[in-house]
Amino acid sequence: MQQAGLAAGGGGNREALVISPRTYTSGSVQAKVTGFFTVDGTQQLNKPASITDEDQTWIQYGVSGAQELNVLFTNSTALAENGVTIGVGPYTVTATSSSGECKTKFDVQAATITGHYSCAGSTGYNNKTGQMGKIDIEVDFTAES
């Protein structure tokens, strides 16, 4: 059983978040986005789409590309980077631990991962205007294996 914890501020943080190989059985996410699109809701873990294998982690809540809220947490130990992508209908925004705009905190235990993202001024594509727009993000998630 491998355990790791990381509390990171944005600004180009490149510390590796180490997560042991596992499949995920339950969990949820609370996501709030404000800016050129707004969402404030919860979503349950998408079990078949959530796994840690070797140094890669994908934890999916909801269904990617769906009209309702969907959130994907990704982690690469080798690249020392993780990210969160939030979508609802045609809107999507992605933030990463090394982008400089997010503060992140994680707690990785033998059977549970919890995480928090707080991002001010993340950039996303506004498909209504055809321009890039700014978004603020608050995300809290748990995943159990």
Secondary structure, 3 states (H helix, E strand, C coil): CCCEEEEECCCCCCCCCCCCCEECCEEEEEEEEEECCCEEEEEEECHHHCEEECCEEEEEECCCCCCCCEEEEEEECCCCEEEEEEEECCEEEEEECCCCCEEEEEEECCCEEEEEEEEEEEEEEECCCCEEEEEEEEEEEEEEC
